[in-house]
Amino acid sequence: MDVIKVKANSRTAAVAGAIAGVVREHHRADVQAIGAGAINQAVKALVLAKGYLAEDGINVVCIPEFVDVEIDGKVRTAIKLSVEPR
């Protein structure tokens, strides 16, 4: 299962659909974002995905955590949102 990476200009509906699809298929999803704009889009997408999954009777919770990722040889701190059924 790959991490869903969100950018500040990501479409929230597309990210929400990806989250919902991954949760349906793998029973969990990891969403990663770096920066305020990206985190904003990720959280909005998570709210939409929660609604999509609720229509299928799947109630999910989100567990946030900090993770270090290497981009172009530099270590950056990202926020990872682990989405799992309750």
C-alpha positions as CSV (number, residue, x, y, z in Angstrom):
1,M,0.0,0.0,0.0
2,D,1.4,3.4,-1.0
3,V,1.2,6.6,1.0
4,I,-1.2,9.1,-0.4
5,K,0.8,12.3,-0.8
6,V,-1.0,15.6,-0.7
7,K,0.2,19.0,-2.1
8,A,-1.2,22.4,-1.4
9,N,-2.8,22.4,-4.9
10,S,-4.3,18.9,-4.7
11,R,-8.0,18.6,-5.4
12,T,-9.8,17.6,-2.2
13,A,-12.4,15.5,-3.9
14,A,-9.8,13.5,-5.7
15,V,-7.8,12.9,-2.6
16,A,-10.9,12.0,-0.7
17,G,-11.8,9.5,-3.3
18,A,-8.3,8.0,-3.1
19,I,-8.5,7.8,0.7
20,A,-11.9,6.1,0.5
21,G,-10.8,3.7,-2.2
22,V,-7.7,2.6,-0.3
23,V,-9.6,2.2,3.0
24,R,-12.2,0.0,1.2
25,E,-9.5,-2.1,-0.4
26,H,-6.8,-2.3,2.3
27,H,-8.8,-1.4,5.5
28,R,-6.5,1.5,6.2
29,A,-4.8,4.4,4.4
30,D,-1.8,6.7,5.1
31,V,-2.0,10.3,4.0
32,Q,1.2,12.5,4.1
33,A,1.5,16.2,3.8
34,I,4.2,18.8,4.2
35,G,3.3,22.5,4.8
36,A,0.3,24.3,6.0
37,G,-1.5,24.4,2.6
38,A,-1.0,20.7,2.0
39,I,-2.1,19.8,5.5
40,N,-5.2,22.0,5.0
41,Q,-6.1,20.1,1.8
42,A,-5.4,16.7,3.5
43,V,-7.7,17.4,6.4
44,K,-10.5,18.7,4.1
45,A,-10.1,15.6,2.0
46,L,-10.3,13.4,5.1
47,V,-13.6,15.0,6.1
48,L,-15.0,14.3,2.7
49,A,-13.7,10.7,2.7
50,K,-15.2,10.1,6.1
51,G,-18.6,11.0,4.6
52,Y,-18.0,8.8,1.5
53,L,-17.1,5.8,3.8
54,A,-20.0,6.5,6.2
55,E,-22.4,5.9,3.2
56,D,-21.0,2.4,3.1
57,G,-21.3,1.9,6.8
58,I,-17.6,2.3,7.5
59,N,-16.7,4.6,10.4
60,V,-13.1,5.7,10.4
61,V,-10.7,7.5,12.8
62,C,-7.6,9.5,12.0
63,I,-4.3,9.1,13.9
64,P,-1.9,12.0,13.2
65,E,1.8,11.8,13.7
66,F,5.0,13.5,12.7
67,V,7.4,11.7,10.3
68,D,10.7,12.6,8.8
69,V,11.0,12.2,5.0
70,E,13.9,12.8,2.7
71,I,13.3,15.0,-0.3
72,D,16.3,15.9,-2.6
73,G,18.8,14.9,0.1
74,K,17.2,17.0,2.8
75,V,15.2,15.7,5.7
76,R,11.8,17.4,6.1
77,T,9.1,16.9,8.7
78,A,5.7,15.8,7.4
79,I,2.4,15.0,9.0
80,K,1.1,11.5,8.4
81,L,-2.6,10.8,8.9
82,S,-3.3,7.2,9.4
83,V,-6.9,6.5,8.6
84,E,-8.4,3.3,10.0
85,P,-11.9,1.8,10.6
86,R,-13.1,2.3,14.1
